Amino acid sequence: MGFLIFGASGFIGSRILDWLEEKDEIITIGTNSPKIQKYKNIRNYLNLNDDELVKLVKNFHTIIDASGIGINKEEYLLKNYLQKNSIWPGRLAKACIQNNKRLIWLSTIHCEK
């Protein structure tokens, strides 16, 4: 049991990760970023179906989702953004509810040039 952090390579998530490491907490990172591969407890979560996500969440007492959403501002359309990026938080919340787990959700949206 410990913390599962999604988005640990980003602005918010990396600071949470550093703080938890200072407290000697047990941490597992859910990421799709090559920047954070130095950690031993890493789970790539991009292709998990709902059942696999429920099983993953079951092993932790607290799940932190700090995964930011990146968009290319030249291709930005609110409709497309909402369709693409509103699915993940709902799936994660459902998995946490099914396992009676604490979910802390912090999110950012960053536009890239």
C-alpha positions as CSV (number, residue, x, y, z in Angstrom):
1,M,0.0,0.0,0.0
2,G,1.2,3.5,-0.7
3,F,0.6,6.3,-3.2
4,L,0.0,5.9,-6.9
5,I,0.8,9.2,-8.8
6,F,-0.3,9.9,-12.3
7,G,1.5,12.8,-14.0
8,A,4.6,12.6,-11.8
9,S,6.8,14.1,-14.5
10,G,4.8,17.3,-14.8
11,F,4.9,20.6,-13.0
12,I,2.5,19.7,-10.2
13,G,3.1,15.9,-10.0
14,S,6.9,16.2,-9.8
15,R,6.6,18.5,-6.8
16,I,4.2,16.0,-5.1
17,L,6.6,13.2,-5.9
18,D,9.6,15.1,-4.4
19,W,7.6,15.9,-1.2
20,L,6.4,12.3,-0.8
21,E,10.0,11.0,-1.3
22,E,11.2,13.3,1.4
23,K,8.6,11.7,3.7
24,D,9.9,8.2,2.7
25,E,6.5,7.2,1.4
26,I,6.0,4.2,-0.8
27,I,5.3,5.6,-4.3
28,T,4.3,4.0,-7.6
29,I,4.2,6.2,-10.7
30,G,1.7,6.0,-13.5
31,T,3.3,7.6,-16.5
32,N,3.7,7.6,-20.2
33,S,6.7,10.0,-20.0
34,P,10.3,8.9,-20.9
35,K,11.6,11.6,-18.6
36,I,10.8,9.7,-15.4
37,Q,12.0,6.2,-16.2
38,K,14.6,6.3,-13.4
39,Y,12.1,5.1,-10.9
40,K,11.6,1.4,-10.3
41,N,7.9,1.4,-9.5
42,I,6.4,2.6,-12.9
43,R,3.1,1.6,-14.5
44,N,2.2,2.7,-18.0
45,Y,-1.5,3.4,-17.9
46,L,-2.3,4.5,-21.4
47,N,-3.7,1.2,-22.6
48,L,-5.4,-0.1,-19.4
49,N,-9.0,-1.1,-19.9
50,D,-11.5,-0.4,-17.1
51,D,-11.1,-3.8,-15.4
52,E,-7.3,-3.4,-15.4
53,L,-7.5,0.1,-14.0
54,V,-9.8,-1.1,-11.1
55,K,-7.2,-3.9,-10.3
56,L,-4.3,-1.4,-10.4
57,V,-6.0,1.1,-8.1
58,K,-6.9,-1.6,-5.6
59,N,-3.3,-1.9,-4.4
60,F,-2.9,1.7,-3.1
61,H,-4.4,3.7,-0.3
62,T,-4.2,7.1,-2.1
63,I,-4.3,7.8,-5.8
64,I,-3.1,11.2,-7.0
65,D,-3.9,12.3,-10.5
66,A,-1.8,15.3,-11.5
67,S,-1.7,14.4,-15.2
68,G,-1.9,17.6,-17.2
69,I,-3.6,17.8,-20.5
70,G,-1.5,19.1,-23.4
71,I,-3.0,20.6,-26.5
72,N,-1.6,22.1,-29.7
73,K,-3.2,25.6,-29.8
74,E,-3.2,25.6,-33.6
75,E,-5.4,22.5,-33.6
76,Y,-7.4,23.5,-30.5
77,L,-11.2,23.1,-30.6
78,L,-13.1,23.0,-27.3
79,K,-15.4,20.2,-28.5
80,N,-12.4,18.0,-29.5
81,Y,-10.6,18.8,-26.3
82,L,-13.6,17.8,-24.1
83,Q,-14.2,14.6,-26.0
84,K,-10.6,13.5,-25.8
85,N,-9.7,14.6,-22.3
86,S,-12.8,14.2,-20.2
87,I,-12.7,10.4,-20.3
88,W,-9.6,9.7,-18.1
89,P,-10.7,11.4,-14.9
90,G,-14.1,9.7,-15.0
91,R,-12.6,6.3,-15.5
92,L,-10.1,6.8,-12.7
93,A,-12.8,8.1,-10.3
94,K,-15.0,5.1,-11.0
95,A,-12.1,2.7,-10.3
96,C,-11.4,4.5,-7.0
97,I,-15.1,4.4,-6.0
98,Q,-15.3,0.7,-6.8
99,N,-12.3,0.1,-4.5
100,N,-13.2,2.7,-1.9
101,K,-9.9,4.5,-2.4
102,R,-9.0,8.1,-1.9
103,L,-8.5,10.1,-5.1
104,I,-6.8,13.5,-5.2
105,W,-7.3,15.1,-8.6
106,L,-5.2,18.1,-9.6
107,S,-5.1,19.0,-13.3
108,T,-3.6,21.5,-15.6
109,I,-4.1,22.3,-19.2
110,H,-1.0,23.5,-21.1
111,C,-1.0,24.8,-24.6
112,E,2.0,24.1,-26.8
113,K,3.1,26.3,-29.7
